[in-house]
Amino acid sequence: MKQLTGKTAIVTGASSGIGAAIAVEFASEGANVVLAARRTEKLAETEQQIKDQGNDNVLSVQTDISKQEDVEDLIKQAENKFGQIDLLVNNAGQVLTGPVRSGKVDEWEKMIDTNIKGTLYAIDGVLPSMVERSSGHIINIASVSGFEVTKKTTVYSATKYAVRAISAGLEKELAKTGVRVTNISPGMVGTERNGNAPWPGERKKLETKDIARAVVYAVTQPDYVNVNEITVRPV
């Protein structure tokens, strides 16, 4: 039997990149997958990829994770389609430069609203039923930028530090409840978003499936095992 048969997962930011890879990997392990993102055309591509590998248990929901009402609708549609939510992957994120000296308040707000508030909205939406069932797993995708700050990433790094803090605090809040929390911090990944990012030519960027495999590893451990933190970097 596949490792996630019968489980239902919500993956935010599932229209491309890491989120799409996680969704496809979950589906390949037999999960029911709910795809959430703003770009409906790209969501449709991920959905078709999942169906092409033989899993029709997939639902796409156009979602702006920075809007609480969108998140509430996402969870409602997921529960109506598949029942309880077993896995939540908070992957949606805004990666904008917006250093403090730039004065680009709009960019700061987009990152804060999506990376921090969006993560909290999704957690808030699934957590009560998980605690009631004493079962569930929340996976937050942070970044190595949550450990290291450059002069161009001040605000972005601040949001990823926040995601790591939310993960660490939530794990303590949920101790002995049966609900697990994992924080995953990827290094440079070869995605559409990072395609033009400066990178030494002799070093290979991570592939999205590398992060997806880390997520599957975390969620397929025995119920008494909580993998709290995984950092994945290129060699």
C-alpha positions as CSV (number, residue, x, y, z in Angstrom):
1,M,0.0,0.0,0.0
2,K,1.2,3.5,-0.8
3,Q,2.3,5.5,2.3
4,L,-0.4,8.2,2.2
5,T,-3.4,6.2,1.0
6,G,-6.6,7.6,2.6
7,K,-4.9,10.8,3.8
8,T,-6.1,14.2,2.7
9,A,-3.6,17.0,2.2
10,I,-3.9,20.7,1.5
11,V,-0.9,22.3,-0.3
12,T,-0.8,26.0,-0.7
13,G,1.2,27.6,-3.4
14,A,0.6,24.4,-5.4
15,S,0.5,26.0,-8.9
16,S,4.3,25.7,-9.5
17,G,7.7,25.1,-8.0
18,I,8.0,23.5,-4.6
19,G,4.3,23.4,-3.9
20,A,3.5,21.6,-7.1
21,A,6.2,19.1,-6.5
22,I,5.0,18.4,-3.0
23,A,1.4,17.9,-4.3
24,V,2.5,15.5,-7.0
25,E,4.7,13.5,-4.6
26,F,1.8,13.3,-2.1
27,A,-0.5,12.1,-4.9
28,S,2.0,9.5,-6.0
29,E,1.9,8.1,-2.4
30,G,-1.9,7.8,-2.6
31,A,-3.1,11.0,-0.9
32,N,-6.2,13.0,-1.7
33,V,-4.7,16.4,-2.7
34,V,-6.2,19.8,-2.5
35,L,-4.3,22.4,-4.5
36,A,-4.5,26.0,-3.5
37,A,-3.0,29.0,-5.3
38,R,-4.0,32.2,-7.1
39,R,-3.1,31.2,-10.7
40,T,-5.9,28.9,-11.9
41,E,-4.2,28.1,-15.2
42,K,-1.1,26.8,-13.4
43,L,-3.3,25.0,-10.8
44,A,-5.0,23.2,-13.7
45,E,-1.5,22.0,-15.0
46,T,-0.6,20.6,-11.6
47,E,-4.0,18.9,-11.3
48,Q,-3.6,17.3,-14.7
49,Q,-0.1,16.1,-13.9
50,I,-1.6,14.3,-10.8
51,K,-4.4,12.8,-12.8
52,D,-1.9,11.6,-15.5
53,Q,-0.1,9.5,-12.9
54,G,-3.4,7.8,-12.0
55,N,-4.8,9.7,-9.1
56,D,-8.1,11.4,-9.7
57,N,-8.6,12.4,-6.0
58,V,-7.5,16.0,-6.5
59,L,-9.3,19.3,-6.0
60,S,-8.1,22.8,-7.2
61,V,-9.3,25.9,-5.3
62,Q,-8.3,29.4,-6.4
63,T,-7.0,30.9,-3.2
64,D,-5.3,34.1,-2.1
65,I,-3.7,32.8,1.1
66,S,-3.3,36.4,2.4
67,K,-7.2,36.7,2.6
68,Q,-8.7,34.9,5.6
69,E,-12.0,34.4,3.8
70,D,-10.3,32.7,0.9
71,V,-8.6,30.3,3.3
72,E,-11.8,29.6,5.1
73,D,-13.4,28.7,1.8
74,L,-10.5,26.5,0.8
75,I,-10.8,24.5,4.0
76,K,-14.6,24.2,3.6
77,Q,-14.3,23.0,0.0
78,A,-11.6,20.5,1.0
79,E,-13.7,19.1,3.9
80,N,-16.8,18.9,1.7
81,K,-14.9,16.9,-1.0
82,F,-12.7,14.6,1.1
83,G,-13.7,14.9,4.8
84,Q,-11.1,15.6,7.4
85,I,-7.8,17.3,6.6
86,D,-4.8,15.2,7.7
87,L,-1.9,17.2,6.3
88,L,-1.5,20.9,5.8
89,V,1.5,22.2,3.8
90,N,2.0,26.0,4.2
91,N,4.1,26.6,1.1
92,A,2.6,29.8,-0.5
93,G,5.0,32.7,-0.2
94,Q,6.0,36.0,-1.6
95,V,9.7,36.5,-2.4
96,L,10.3,40.2,-3.0
97,T,13.4,42.2,-2.5
98,G,12.0,45.2,-0.6
99,P,14.9,46.1,1.6
100,V,14.0,48.5,4.4
101,R,15.8,51.5,2.8
102,S,13.8,51.0,-0.4
103,G,10.7,52.3,1.2
104,K,8.6,49.8,-0.7
105,V,5.9,49.4,1.8
106,D,3.7,47.6,-0.6
107,E,6.3,44.8,-1.0
108,W,6.8,44.5,2.7
109,E,3.0,44.2,3.2
110,K,2.7,41.5,0.5
111,M,5.4,39.4,2.2
112,I,4.0,39.9,5.7
113,D,0.4,39.2,4.6
114,T,1.3,36.0,2.6
115,N,4.3,34.6,4.4
116,I,3.2,35.2,8.0
117,K,-0.5,35.9,8.1
118,G,-1.4,33.4,5.4
119,T,0.5,30.7,7.3
120,L,-1.4,31.5,10.5
121,Y,-4.8,31.7,8.7
122,A,-4.3,28.2,7.3
123,I,-3.1,26.8,10.6
124,D,-6.1,28.4,12.4
125,G,-8.5,26.8,9.9
126,V,-7.4,23.2,10.3
127,L,-6.1,23.1,13.8
128,P,-9.3,22.7,15.9
129,S,-10.4,19.6,14.1
130,M,-6.9,18.1,14.2
131,V,-6.7,18.7,18.0
132,E,-10.2,17.2,18.5
133,R,-9.1,14.1,16.6
134,S,-5.6,14.0,18.2
135,S,-4.2,13.6,14.8
136,G,-2.8,15.7,12.0
137,H,0.4,17.2,10.7
138,I,1.3,20.8,9.8
139,I,4.3,21.4,7.6
140,N,5.6,25.0,7.2
141,I,8.0,25.7,4.3
142,A,10.4,28.4,5.6
143,S,13.8,29.1,4.0
144,V,17.5,29.2,4.8
145,S,16.8,33.0,4.7
146,G,15.1,32.3,8.1
147,F,18.7,31.6,9.4
148,E,20.7,34.1,7.4
149,V,20.0,37.7,6.4
150,T,21.6,39.7,3.5
151,K,21.3,43.4,2.9
152,K,18.7,42.7,0.2
153,T,16.5,40.3,2.1
154,T,15.9,42.0,5.4
155,V,12.1,41.9,5.3
156,Y,11.8,38.6,3.5
157,S,14.2,37.0,6.0
158,A,12.1,38.5,8.8
159,T,9.1,36.8,7.5
160,K,10.9,33.4,7.3
161,Y,12.3,33.9,10.8
162,A,8.7,34.3,11.8
163,V,7.6,31.1,10.1
164,R,10.3,29.2,12.0
165,A,9.2,30.8,15.2
166,I,5.6,29.9,14.5
167,S,6.7,26.3,13.8
168,A,8.8,26.1,17.0
169,G,6.1,27.6,19.2
170,L,3.3,25.6,17.7
171,E,5.2,22.4,18.3
172,K,5.4,23.2,22.0
173,E,1.7,24.3,22.1
174,L,0.7,21.0,20.6
175,A,2.9,18.7,22.6
176,K,1.0,15.5,23.7
177,T,-2.0,16.4,21.5
178,G,-1.1,14.0,18.7
179,V,-0.8,16.9,16.2
180,R,2.7,17.2,14.7
181,V,4.6,20.2,13.3
182,T,7.5,20.2,10.9
183,N,9.5,23.2,9.7
184,I,11.4,22.7,6.4
185,S,13.9,25.3,5.3
186,P,15.1,24.9,1.7
187,G,18.3,26.5,0.3
188,M,18.5,27.6,-3.3
189,V,16.0,25.6,-5.4
190,G,15.9,25.8,-9.2
191,T,12.3,27.1,-9.6
192,E,10.7,29.5,-12.0
193,R,11.0,32.2,-9.4
194,N,14.7,31.6,-8.8
195,G,15.7,31.1,-12.4
196,N,17.8,34.2,-12.7
197,A,19.1,34.3,-9.1
198,P,22.9,34.7,-8.9
199,W,24.5,31.3,-8.3
200,P,28.0,29.8,-8.8
201,G,28.0,28.0,-12.1
202,E,29.8,24.9,-10.7
203,R,27.1,24.3,-8.1
204,K,23.8,22.6,-8.8
205,K,20.7,24.1,-7.3
206,L,18.3,21.9,-5.5
207,E,15.4,20.4,-7.4
208,T,11.8,20.9,-6.3
209,K,11.5,17.1,-5.8
210,D,14.3,17.2,-3.3
211,I,12.1,19.3,-1.0
212,A,9.0,17.2,-1.8
213,R,10.9,14.1,-0.7
214,A,11.8,15.8,2.6
215,V,8.2,16.6,3.3
216,V,7.1,13.0,2.5
217,Y,9.8,11.7,4.9
218,A,8.5,13.9,7.7
219,V,4.9,13.0,7.3
220,T,5.4,9.2,6.9
221,Q,7.2,8.7,10.2
222,P,5.5,6.6,12.9
223,D,2.8,8.5,14.9
224,Y,5.1,8.9,17.9
225,V,7.9,10.5,15.9
226,N,7.8,14.3,15.2
227,V,10.4,15.6,12.8
228,N,10.6,19.2,14.0
229,E,13.1,20.8,11.6
230,I,14.7,19.9,8.3
231,T,17.2,22.1,6.5
232,V,17.9,21.2,2.9
233,R,20.9,22.9,1.2
234,P,22.8,22.3,-2.0
235,V,26.2,20.6,-1.6
